[in-house]
Amino acid sequence: MTLPFTPRPAQKKILAYKRGTLGISAVPGSGKTHTLSALAAQIISSGQLEPEQEVLIVTLVNSAVDNFSSRIGDFVQARGLIPQLGYRVRTLHGLAHDIVRENPPLVGLDKKFSIVDETASSSMIREAADAWARLHPDFLSQYISPTLSDYEVRNVENKYWADQVEGLAGSFIRSAKDRRLTPDKLRLALERQPAPLSLAQMGLDIYFDYQRALAYRGAVDFDDLIRLSYDMLELSPELLERLCYRWPFILEDESQDSSKLQEDILRMLAGENGNWVRVGDPNQAIFETFTTADPNLLRHFIKTAGLSLDLPNSGRSQPSIIQLANHLIDWVMNEHVNLEARDALSPPYIQPAPEGDPQPNPPDDPSGIKIVGKKMNPDQEVEEVVKSIEKWIPSHKDQTVAVLTSTNDHAAKVAEELKKRKIEYRELLRSTSPTRAAAGALSYVLSYLAAPDSASKLAQTYRVWRRDWREDEEHEPMVAQVAGLIRGCREVESFLAPRPDSDWLAALSESEAEEVITELNTFREVARRWHGATVLPIDQLVLTLSQEIFSAPTDLALAHKLALVMRQVADENPQWRLPELTPSLHEIARNERRFIGFSSDDGGFNPNEYKGVVVISTVHKAKGLEWDRVYLMSVNNYDYPSNQPNDRFISERWFVRDSLNLEAEALAQLKAATSTSEYDFYEEGSATHKARLDYVRERLRLFYVGITRARKELIVTWNTGRKGDATPSLPFAAMQGWWELRS
């Protein structure tokens, strides 16, 4: 049950809303979810709704849907009304799905159309991109750096180019769909161009293949849902009128993460003189790089809305942390060396909770902020942070703590070090350590079964089979010895299926101890059984293997979920065999793919349930959460660049000439091909420059988000990067200098 709500003065202004457009800029920890929920309940109980009407609440993620529904229900019930009536809470994609389901044939879909998830969509794009790269082996020569040696060029062709094509294709397809461009429309636009746009043509080719693959499955992806829902509202005035009547009030949360097309859908539903409330924080817009989100849309809405208000009060952080966050805004706006990046952050500044507030800020403690200038390589940084946690946590079991990193890989290294020191931790990564370990074990075995003549893969498979022995001091020497012997077997067949004249194990028995030969014999029988199981469908194969690999109930349960994932991948790619299917498990094991195991964050993560436990997360994943003590890591000029001469950008691949960002260049060609303005012509390199600035802005906002996760204590560190040449980021150095002078 929601506690009694005593609105702050700024919240009272919002609750005075009656109708029209209202734009709200909300600082971190200002209670926007609570405020929107209270506003929804107020509208429901005001008597403004007809029996068949609802307040529509639109939010970003599924976990927020449950949160809103619960809070609004409590507010409504407290007013003596029936909960669950008079409102509907949906994600943008859920809303789009509802609209398309009204009449699928109107937008060319079968009534029983299905939706592919992000995993399946990525797999299909990868397949289409790989096929395109194989058919166009000479395309790379247009963009390869002339400084590379022949060996380096071959290395790029074999290892890196396919990933570049896949990433480019994914961004291109998302952007094309956000512009409501079908492959046919885009083809006509490209044919009208006076000069060829080769990157856009590549994107179009893969887009065609991807859409054909979706059509073959009778499916759409999430981006199609948004595009088709707009089409349906445009094609059916009757449906639009009915939905506008059903939802006379629209309340939108996390509006800074909306795209142009998503905004257009809500604008249509609100109508010309509709009642539309948008809440968000442009300073926390951190998903622009890998989505079609545009924080400038919310900024413009707030400026032009009938009423614009701020939610500036936050009881989250102690005053010194608030001052640091506010100084970052000031520094960016007035002192950042890159003038074009000075609009990355903007007011409102964070204000502490008013005196007497039921959620007061923690007491001021300037010593709780440490901006550590010590030069460390990435491993040293991890070690220093974990040593600090090891000292702090025994006397703070009643408090929460988080380690925030820029990448999943860096976070995984923190997890490894915590595990080594036997410190309890909880991960908020794409997939957790137990999940990655289970997926890794299965993927090693499947990799061998897909390449059964590989002695090294068979040796790794043996280590997986004996995974419970590897940390056992008594058995580990045996595991290492047997694995080494298998790795040295020149012909795997002579071990698993020996002939009288070629029996590797028989020859080995003359020189090795009896217990080693017994162990090899036992494993040979296991490997033979696994070979026999390869005739099974992939999900049954995974389950069969897991029965012999795992013993813990949680591992067996995870294996069951992984089997379902593999079955889905196989169903979507019926021509795939074991070599093509196995990479899906590799991606989960390497933390490159989101996989939900049995973690509480499936329905919304609550840090207060993990007091005395170290939470590890990327800064992106931590948005919306807070902890008593926060370690913000790797704030160097690679993870937080400022477009200075010595800065490097993750999207500019080392093998591409002129440091071009090929994804950005492809999107610029897409824009040029479909623009009606004579000034939107394509000029190579301009998009790369713009992408750098956009990334600089986003990373400044990410730094702001990281700082504002902390309630009482904040420790900020940097490292020298993989190559050892990274330096402290400009905002790090600026905040460090200001804080030292202030202290």
C-alpha positions in Angstrom: 0.0 0.0 0.0 1.4 3.5 -0.9 2.2 5.7 2.0 0.1 8.8 2.5 1.3 11.4 -0.1 2.1 14.9 1.1 3.0 16.8 -2.1 5.8 19.3 -2.2 5.1 22.8 -3.4 6.3 21.9 -6.9 4.2 18.8 -7.0 1.1 20.7 -5.9 1.5 22.9 -9.0 1.4 19.8 -11.2 -1.6 18.4 -9.3 -3.4 21.6 -10.1 -3.4 20.6 -13.8 -6.8 20.5 -15.3 -6.4 20.1 -19.1 -4.3 21.1 -22.1 -0.6 20.4 -22.7 1.9 20.3 -19.8 5.6 19.8 -20.0 7.5 18.9 -16.9 11.3 18.8 -16.4 12.1 16.5 -13.4 15.5 16.2 -11.7 16.8 12.8 -10.5 15.0 11.5 -7.4 12.2 14.1 -7.6 9.3 11.6 -7.4 8.0 12.0 -10.9 6.4 8.5 -10.9 4.6 9.2 -7.6 3.5 12.6 -8.9 2.2 11.2 -12.2 0.4 8.4 -10.3 -1.2 10.9 -8.0 -2.3 13.1 -11.0 -3.8 10.1 -12.7 -5.8 9.2 -9.6 -6.9 12.8 -9.3 -8.2 12.9 -12.8 -10.0 9.5 -12.4 -11.8 10.7 -9.2 -12.6 14.2 -10.6 -15.6 13.0 -12.5 -14.2 14.2 -15.8 -14.2 10.7 -17.4 -17.2 8.9 -18.9 -17.7 5.3 -17.9 -15.9 4.0 -21.0 -13.0 6.4 -20.8 -9.6 6.0 -19.3 -6.5 7.9 -18.4 -3.7 6.5 -20.6 -0.3 6.4 -18.9 2.6 5.6 -21.3 6.0 4.6 -20.0 9.3 3.2 -21.2 9.8 -0.3 -19.7 7.6 -3.1 -18.5 8.8 -2.9 -14.9 7.5 0.7 -14.8 4.1 -0.5 -16.0 3.6 -2.6 -12.8 5.0 0.2 -10.6 2.5 2.7 -12.1 -0.4 0.3 -11.9 0.2 -0.5 -8.3 0.7 3.2 -7.2 -2.3 4.5 -9.1 -4.4 1.6 -7.8 -3.4 2.5 -4.2 -4.2 6.2 -4.8 -7.6 5.4 -6.4 -8.5 3.0 -3.6 -7.6 5.6 -1.0 -10.2 7.9 -2.6 -12.8 5.2 -2.1 -12.9 4.1 -5.7 -12.4 0.7 -7.3 -8.7 0.1 -8.4 -7.9 -1.0 -11.9 -10.8 1.0 -13.4 -10.4 4.3 -15.3 -6.8 4.0 -16.3 -4.5 2.0 -18.6 -0.7 1.8 -18.2 1.2 0.7 -21.3 4.7 0.9 -22.7 5.0 2.6 -26.0 5.5 -0.7 -27.7 2.6 -2.3 -25.8 0.4 0.6 -26.9 1.5 0.2 -30.5 0.7 -3.5 -30.3 -2.8 -2.7 -29.0 -3.4 -0.3 -31.9 -2.2 -2.7 -34.6 -4.3 -5.6 -33.1 -7.4 -3.5 -33.8 -7.3 -4.3 -37.5 -4.0 -6.1 -38.7 -5.1 -6.5 -42.3 -5.4 -2.7 -42.7 -1.6 -2.5 -42.5 -1.0 -5.7 -44.5 -0.7 -8.1 -41.6 -2.3 -11.5 -41.0 -4.7 -11.5 -38.0 -2.4 -14.0 -36.3 0.8 -12.1 -36.9 3.6 -12.7 -34.4 6.2 -10.4 -32.9 9.9 -11.3 -32.9 11.9 -10.2 -29.8 15.2 -8.4 -29.8 17.2 -11.6 -29.7 15.4 -13.1 -32.7 15.6 -9.8 -34.6 19.3 -9.5 -34.0 19.9 -13.0 -35.2 18.0 -12.4 -38.4 19.9 -9.1 -39.1 23.1 -10.9 -38.4 22.3 -13.6 -40.9 21.2 -11.1 -43.6 24.4 -9.0 -42.9 26.7 -12.0 -43.1 25.1 -13.0 -46.4 25.5 -9.5 -47.8 29.2 -9.4 -46.7 29.9 -12.7 -48.4 28.3 -11.5 -51.7 30.2 -8.2 -51.7 33.8 -9.0 -50.7 35.2 -6.0 -52.5 33.0 -3.4 -50.7 35.4 -3.0 -47.8 38.1 -1.7 -50.1 36.2 1.6 -50.4 36.6 2.3 -46.6 39.7 0.3 -45.5 42.5 2.4 -44.2 45.4 2.5 -46.7 47.9 2.3 -43.9 47.0 -1.3 -43.0 49.3 -4.2 -44.0 48.0 -7.2 -46.1 47.9 -9.2 -42.9 45.9 -6.6 -41.1 43.4 -6.4 -44.0 42.9 -10.1 -44.0 42.4 -9.9 -40.2 39.7 -7.3 -40.7 38.0 -9.4 -43.4 38.0 -12.5 -41.2 37.3 -11.0 -37.8 35.9 -7.5 -37.8 34.1 -6.6 -41.0 31.0 -8.8 -40.4 30.4 -7.2 -37.0 30.7 -3.7 -38.6 28.2 -4.6 -41.3 25.8 -6.0 -38.8 26.0 -3.0 -36.5 25.5 -0.6 -39.4 22.5 -2.6 -40.7 20.8 -2.7 -37.3 21.1 1.1 -36.9 20.0 1.7 -40.6 16.9 -0.5 -40.3 15.8 1.1 -37.0 16.2 4.6 -38.5 14.5 3.7 -41.7 11.5 2.3 -39.8 11.4 5.4 -37.5 11.1 7.4 -40.7 8.3 5.1 -41.9 10.3 4.0 -44.9 9.6 0.6 -46.4 12.4 -1.0 -48.4 10.4 -0.2 -51.6 10.1 3.4 -50.7 13.7 3.7 -49.9 14.7 1.9 -53.1 12.8 4.5 -55.2 14.5 7.3 -53.2 18.0 6.0 -53.8 17.3 5.5 -57.5 16.5 9.3 -57.7 19.9 10.3 -56.3 22.4 12.0 -58.7 25.3 10.1 -57.2 25.5 6.6 -55.6 25.2 6.3 -51.8 27.0 3.0 -51.3 26.4 2.7 -47.5 22.7 3.5 -47.9 22.6 0.9 -50.7 24.2 -1.7 -48.4 21.6 -0.9 -45.6 18.8 -1.2 -48.1 19.9 -4.5 -49.4 20.1 -6.0 -45.9 16.8 -4.2 -45.0 15.1 -6.0 -47.9 16.5 -9.4 -46.8 15.5 -8.8 -43.2 11.9 -7.8 -44.1 11.6 -10.9 -46.3 12.8 -13.1 -43.4 10.1 -11.4 -41.1 7.4 -11.9 -43.8 8.4 -15.6 -44.2 7.7 -16.0 -40.4 4.5 -13.9 -40.5 6.1 -11.6 -38.0 7.0 -8.0 -37.2 9.6 -6.6 -34.9 9.2 -3.9 -32.3 10.1 -1.1 -34.7 7.5 -2.3 -37.1 4.9 -2.1 -34.4 5.6 1.6 -33.9 5.6 2.3 -37.6 2.4 0.3 -38.4 0.5 1.7 -35.5 1.1 5.2 -36.9 0.0 4.0 -40.4 -3.2 2.5 -38.9 -4.1 5.7 -37.1 -3.5 7.6 -40.3 -5.5 5.1 -42.5 -8.4 4.8 -40.1 -9.9 8.1 -39.0 -12.7 6.1 -37.3 -10.2 4.2 -35.1 -8.3 7.4 -34.3 -11.5 9.1 -33.2 -12.5 6.1 -31.1 -9.1 6.0 -29.3 -9.0 9.7 -28.8 -12.4 9.4 -27.1 -11.3 6.4 -25.0 -8.2 8.2 -23.8 -9.0 11.9 -23.2 -5.9 12.3 -21.0 -2.4 11.1 -21.8 0.3 11.1 -19.2 3.8 10.2 -20.6 6.8 9.3 -18.4 10.5 9.2 -19.4 9.7 11.4 -22.4 13.3 12.2 -23.0 13.7 8.8 -24.5 11.0 9.1 -27.1 11.7 9.1 -30.8 10.0 11.4 -33.4 7.6 8.7 -34.5 6.7 7.7 -31.0 6.0 11.4 -30.2 3.9 11.7 -33.4 1.7 8.7 -32.4 0.9 10.3 -29.0 0.3 13.7 -30.7 -2.3 12.0 -32.9 -4.0 10.4 -30.0 -4.0 13.6 -28.0 -5.5 15.6 -30.8 -5.0 19.3 -31.6 -6.4 20.5 -28.3 -5.9 17.4 -26.3 -4.8 16.8 -22.7 -1.2 15.6 -22.8 1.3 15.7 -19.9 4.9 14.8 -20.7 7.4 14.3 -17.9 11.1 13.6 -18.3 14.6 14.8 -17.7 16.6 15.8 -20.8 19.7 15.7 -18.6 19.2 11.9 -18.3 18.8 11.2 -22.0 21.5 8.4 -22.3 20.0 6.1 -24.9 20.4 8.3 -28.0 23.5 6.5 -29.3 21.8 3.1 -29.8 18.1 4.0 -30.2 16.2 6.6 -32.3 15.5 8.7 -29.1 16.0 12.4 -29.3 16.0 14.5 -26.1 15.5 17.7 -28.0 11.9 16.7 -28.7 11.1 16.9 -25.0 13.0 20.2 -24.7 10.9 21.7 -27.6 7.7 20.4 -26.1 8.4 21.9 -22.7 9.1 25.3 -24.4 5.9 25.2 -26.5 3.4 23.5 -24.1 0.5 25.4 -22.7 2.1 25.1 -19.3 5.7 24.3 -18.4 6.7 23.3 -14.8 9.8 21.9 -13.0 10.1 19.1 -10.4 13.4 20.4 -8.9 13.3 19.0 -5.4 15.0 15.7 -4.6 15.5 14.0 -1.3 17.8 11.4 -2.7 21.4 12.8 -2.3 23.2 14.6 0.5 23.8 18.3 -0.2 27.4 17.9 -1.3 26.5 15.4 -4.0 23.8 17.7 -5.2 26.3 20.6 -5.4 28.6 18.4 -7.4 25.9 17.5 -9.9 24.7 21.1 -10.2 28.3 22.3 -10.7 28.7 19.8 -13.6 25.6 21.4 -15.2 27.2 24.9 -14.8 30.6 23.7 -16.0 29.2 22.1 -19.1 27.1 25.1 -20.0 29.8 27.7 -19.4 33.2 26.2 -19.5 33.3 23.0 -21.6 36.1 23.5 -24.2 33.8 22.2 -27.0 31.3 25.1 -27.5 28.9 22.8 -29.4 28.7 20.4 -26.4 27.6 23.1 -24.0 23.9 22.3 -24.5 24.3 18.7 -23.2 23.1 19.7 -19.8 20.7 22.4 -18.7 18.6 23.6 -15.7 16.6 22.9 -13.6 19.2 22.5 -11.0 18.6 19.9 -8.2 17.2 21.5 -5.0 17.1 19.6 -1.7 13.8 18.5 -0.3 12.0 21.3 1.5 12.3 21.5 5.3 10.0 19.1 7.1 9.7 16.9 4.0 8.8 13.2 4.8 11.7 12.2 2.6 14.6 14.4 3.7 18.1 14.4 2.2 20.9 12.6 4.0 23.0 14.9 6.2 25.7 16.9 4.4 29.1 15.1 4.4 31.7 16.6 2.1 34.1 13.8 3.0 31.7 11.4 1.4 32.9 12.5 -2.1 36.2 11.2 -3.3 37.4 12.0 -6.9 40.5 9.8 -7.1 43.2 11.1 -9.4 45.5 8.1 -9.0 46.7 6.7 -12.3 45.7 3.0 -12.6 45.4 0.5 -15.4 42.0 -1.2 -15.7 43.0 -4.2 -13.6 44.5 -2.0 -10.9 41.4 0.1 -10.8 39.2 -3.0 -10.3 41.5 -4.2 -7.5 41.6 -0.8 -5.7 37.8 -0.5 -5.9 37.2 -4.0 -4.6 39.8 -3.5 -1.8 37.9 -0.4 -0.7 34.6 -2.3 -0.7 36.3 -5.1 1.3 37.2 -2.6 4.0 33.9 -0.7 4.0 31.3 -3.4 3.8 31.8 -5.2 7.2 30.7 -2.2 9.2 28.0 -1.1 6.8 25.8 -4.2 6.4 22.7 -2.0 6.8 23.5 0.1 3.7 23.4 -0.3 0.0 26.4 0.0 -2.4 26.9 -0.2 -6.1 29.8 -0.3 -8.6 28.9 1.4 -11.8 30.9 0.9 -15.0 30.7 2.1 -18.6 30.7 -1.4 -20.1 29.5 -4.9 -19.3 33.0 -6.3 -19.8 34.5 -4.0 -17.1 31.6 -4.9 -14.8 32.2 -8.6 -15.3 35.8 -8.1 -14.2 34.6 -6.4 -11.0 32.4 -9.4 -10.4 35.3 -11.8 -10.8 37.4 -9.9 -8.3 34.6 -9.8 -5.8 34.1 -13.5 -6.2 37.8 -14.1 -5.7 37.6 -12.2 -2.4 34.4 -14.0 -1.4 32.4 -10.7 -1.2 28.7 -11.2 -1.9 27.5 -9.4 -5.0 24.5 -9.0 -7.3 24.8 -8.2 -11.0 22.5 -6.0 -13.1 24.2 -6.8 -16.4 22.9 -8.3 -19.7 23.1 -11.6 -17.9 24.3 -12.6 -14.5 27.4 -14.6 -13.7 25.5 -17.9 -13.0 23.7 -17.4 -16.3 26.9 -16.7 -18.2 28.6 -19.7 -16.6 25.8 -22.0 -17.5 25.6 -20.7 -21.1 29.4 -20.8 -21.4 29.5 -24.5 -20.3 26.9 -25.5 -22.7 28.3 -23.5 -25.6 31.8 -25.1 -25.1 30.2 -28.6 -25.5 28.1 -27.5 -28.5 31.1 -25.9 -30.1 32.9 -29.2 -29.9 30.0 -31.2 -31.2 29.8 -28.8 -34.1 33.5 -29.4 -34.8 34.1 -33.0 -33.6 37.7 -33.2 -35.0 39.0 -30.5 -32.8 41.2 -31.8 -29.9 41.3 -28.4 -28.2 37.5 -28.1 -28.1 37.3 -31.7 -26.8 39.7 -30.8 -24.1 37.6 -27.8 -23.1 34.5 -30.1 -23.2 36.2 -32.4 -20.7 36.9 -29.4 -18.4 33.2 -28.5 -18.6 32.2 -32.1 -17.7 34.5 -31.9 -14.7 33.5 -28.3 -13.8 32.8 -29.2 -10.2 36.4 -30.5 -9.8 38.1 -27.4 -11.1 38.1 -25.6 -7.8 38.9 -28.7 -5.8 42.5 -28.8 -4.7 42.6 -32.6 -4.8 41.1 -33.1 -8.3 42.3 -30.0 -10.2 45.8 -31.5 -11.0 44.1 -34.5 -12.5 41.7 -32.3 -14.6 44.6 -30.2 -15.9 46.6 -33.3 -16.8 43.8 -35.1 -18.6 42.8 -31.9 -20.5 46.4 -31.4 -21.6 46.6 -35.0 -22.9 43.4 -34.6 -24.8 44.6 -31.4 -26.3 47.7 -33.1 -27.6 45.7 -35.9 -29.3 46.5 -35.5 -33.0 43.5 -37.4 -34.3 40.3 -37.2 -32.1 38.8 -40.2 -33.9 41.6 -42.4 -32.7 40.5 -41.6 -29.1 36.7 -41.7 -29.5 36.3 -44.4 -32.2 39.7 -46.2 -32.3 40.6 -48.8 -34.9 42.9 -51.8 -34.2 45.8 -50.0 -35.9 45.0 -46.6 -34.4 44.1 -46.5 -30.7 45.4 -43.4 -29.0 44.3 -44.4 -25.5 45.8 -47.9 -25.7 49.1 -46.4 -26.7 48.9 -43.8 -23.9 48.3 -46.5 -21.3 51.9 -47.6 -21.6 53.1 -44.3 -20.2 50.4 -42.8 -18.0 49.1 -43.7 -14.5 46.2 -46.1 -14.2 43.9 -43.4 -12.7 44.5 -41.1 -15.7 43.6 -43.9 -18.2 40.5 -44.7 -16.1 39.4 -41.1 -16.2 40.0 -40.9 -20.0 38.0 -44.1 -20.5 35.1 -42.7 -18.4 35.1 -39.4 -20.4 35.2 -41.3 -23.7 31.9 -43.0 -22.9 30.4 -39.6 -22.0 31.6 -38.0 -25.2 30.3 -40.9 -27.2 26.8 -40.5 -25.6 26.9 -36.8 -26.4 27.8 -37.5 -30.0 24.8 -39.8 -30.2 22.5 -37.1 -28.8 23.3 -34.7 -31.7 20.4 -36.3 -33.7 18.0 -34.7 -31.2 16.4 -31.3 -31.8 18.5 -28.5 -30.3 16.4 -27.9 -27.2 16.4 -31.6 -26.3 20.1 -31.8 -27.0 20.7 -28.9 -24.5 18.6 -30.6 -21.9 20.3 -33.9 -22.4 23.8 -32.3 -22.0 22.7 -30.3 -19.0 21.7 -33.5 -17.1 25.3 -34.6 -17.1 27.0 -31.2 -16.8 24.9 -29.6 -14.0 23.8 -30.8 -10.6 22.6 -27.6 -8.9 18.8 -27.0 -9.3 19.4 -23.3 -10.4 21.8 -24.4 -13.1 19.3 -27.1 -14.4 16.5 -24.5 -14.4 18.7 -22.1 -16.3 19.5 -24.8 -18.8 15.8 -25.3 -19.3 15.4 -21.6 -20.2 18.4 -21.7 -22.4 17.0 -24.7 -24.2 13.8 -22.7 -24.9 15.9 -19.9 -26.3 17.8 -22.3 -28.6 14.5 -23.8 -29.7 13.2 -20.4 -30.6 16.4 -19.6 -32.6 16.1 -22.9 -34.4 12.4 -22.4 -35.3 13.2 -18.9 -36.7 16.1 -20.3 -38.7 15.0 -23.8 -39.8 18.0 -24.2 -42.2 20.5 -23.7 -39.4 22.5 -26.6 -38.0 24.7 -26.9 -34.9 27.6 -24.6 -36.2 25.1 -21.8 -36.9 23.1 -22.3 -33.6 25.9 -22.4 -31.2 26.9 -18.7 -31.4 23.6 -17.7 -29.7 24.9 -19.4 -26.5 28.3 -17.8 -27.0 26.7 -14.4 -26.9 24.9 -15.0 -23.6 28.1 -16.4 -22.1 30.2 -13.4 -23.3 27.5 -11.0 -22.0 26.7 -9.7 -25.5 23.1 -10.6 -25.3 20.5 -9.9 -22.7 19.1 -13.0 -21.1 16.7 -13.0 -18.3 17.3 -15.8 -15.8 15.6 -16.0 -12.5 16.5 -12.5 -11.2 14.3 -10.0 -9.4 15.1 -7.3 -11.9 12.8 -8.9 -14.4 10.0 -7.0 -12.6 11.9 -4.0 -11.3 15.1 -4.0 -9.2 14.9 -2.7 -5.6 18.4 -1.8 -4.2 17.0 -1.8 -0.6 16.5 -5.5 -0.9 20.3 -5.9 -1.2 21.7 -4.1 1.8 25.3 -5.3 2.5 25.5 -6.8 -1.0 27.6 -5.2 -3.7 25.5 -4.4 -6.8 27.4 -4.3 -10.1 25.8 -2.4 -13.0 26.6 -0.3 -16.0 25.6 3.3 -15.6 22.9 2.9 -18.2 21.3 0.0 -16.4 21.5 1.9 -13.1 19.3 4.8 -14.3 16.3 5.3 -12.0 18.1 3.5 -9.1 20.0 4.8 -6.0 22.5 3.5 -3.4 24.0 4.8 -0.2 27.5 4.4 -1.6 28.4 4.5 -5.3 31.7 3.7 -7.1 31.7 5.4 -10.5 34.6 3.8 -12.5 36.5 4.3 -15.7 35.8 8.0 -16.1 38.6 8.4 -18.7 38.7 10.2 -22.1 37.8 6.9 -23.9 34.6 6.2 -22.0 33.8 9.9 -21.6 35.4 11.8 -24.5 35.2 15.5 -25.2 36.2 15.5 -28.9 39.8 16.5 -28.1 42.7 15.6 -30.4 43.8 12.7 -28.2 40.3 11.3 -27.7 39.2 8.1 -29.4 35.6 7.1 -30.2 34.3 3.6 -29.8 32.1 3.9 -33.0 35.2 4.8 -35.1 36.7 1.4 -36.0 40.5 1.3 -36.2 40.5 -0.2 -39.7 38.3 2.4 -41.4 40.0 5.2 -43.3 39.9 8.8 -42.1 38.4 7.7 -38.8 35.0 7.6 -40.3 32.0 6.4 -38.3 30.4 4.2 -40.9 27.1 3.8 -39.0 26.7 7.6 -38.8 27.7 8.0 -42.4 25.1 5.4 -43.5 22.4 7.3 -41.5 23.4 10.5 -43.1 23.1 9.0 -46.6 19.6 7.7 -45.6 18.6 11.2 -44.5 20.0 12.8 -47.7 18.3 10.2 -49.9 14.9 10.9 -48.4 15.0 14.6 -47.7 13.1 17.2 -49.6 15.4 20.0 -48.6 18.1 21.1 -51.1 20.4 21.7 -48.1 20.3 18.0 -46.9 23.0 16.8 -49.3 25.5 14.1 -48.2 29.1 15.2 -47.5 31.4 12.5 -46.3 32.8 13.1 -42.8 30.2 15.6 -41.7 28.1 12.8 -40.1 31.1 11.5 -38.3 31.8 14.9 -36.8 28.1 15.3 -35.7 28.1 11.8 -34.2 31.2 12.7 -32.2 29.4 15.7 -30.7 26.3 13.7 -30.0 28.3 11.1 -28.2 30.2 13.7 -26.2 26.8 15.2 -25.1 25.4 11.8 -24.2 28.5 10.9 -22.2 28.3 14.2 -20.2 24.7 13.2 -19.4 25.9 9.7 -18.5 28.4 11.2 -16.0 25.6 13.2 -14.5 23.4 10.1 -14.2 26.3 8.3 -12.5 26.8 11.1 -9.9 23.1 11.3 -9.1 22.8 7.6 -8.2 24.6 8.3 -4.9 22.8 9.1 -1.7 25.6 9.5 0.9 29.0 8.6 -0.6 30.5 8.9 -4.1 33.9 7.6 -5.3 34.9 8.4 -8.8 38.0 6.7 -10.5 39.6 6.5 -13.9 42.0 4.1 -15.7 44.5 4.3 -18.5 42.4 2.0 -20.8 43.3 -1.2 -22.7 46.2 0.5 -24.5 47.5 2.3 -21.5 47.2 5.8 -23.1 43.8 7.0 -21.8 43.7 10.1 -19.6 41.2 11.4 -17.1 38.2 12.8 -18.9 37.7 16.6 -19.0 34.6 16.5 -16.8 36.5 14.3 -14.3 39.4 16.7 -14.2 37.1 19.7 -13.9 35.1 18.2 -11.1 38.2 17.0 -9.3 39.8 20.5 -9.5 36.7 22.3 -8.3 36.1 19.8 -5.5 39.7 20.1 -4.2 39.5 23.9 -4.2 36.1 23.8 -2.5 37.4 21.4 0.2 
